[in-house]
Amino acid sequence: MIIEITGSVSVDDRTQRYVEKAIGSLDRYLAKTSRQSTRAEVILRRVNRAHGNKYEAEVHMHIADTVISAKDSTLNILAALDIVRAKLVIELKKSPDQRLP
């Protein structure tokens, strides 16, 4: 899986490794034929919300002709990534086209 990290937050090595591990592990929910062509766009932003959230993580997974997206914001960028990953797992499990053979 190809993972592209963009956004308004500077990404250090620790965060980059965390993104690659968390989002890269989603390939186990993909069909083997889709794994090589899947692309994940990870967008990390710093935001100021009325309820105090500081970071937002958004992921768009391009799987063949389908795009699966998830977004969340929280005080910790790594926690936001965990929540987004959990949302993507749910979506991948629901999608009959992407299930493991």
ABEGO torsion letter per residue (X at the ends): XBBBBBEABBBBAAAAAAAAAAAAAAAAABBAAAAAABBBBBBBBBBBBAAGBABBBBBBBBBEABBBBBBBBBABAAAAAAAAAAAAAAAAAABAAABBX
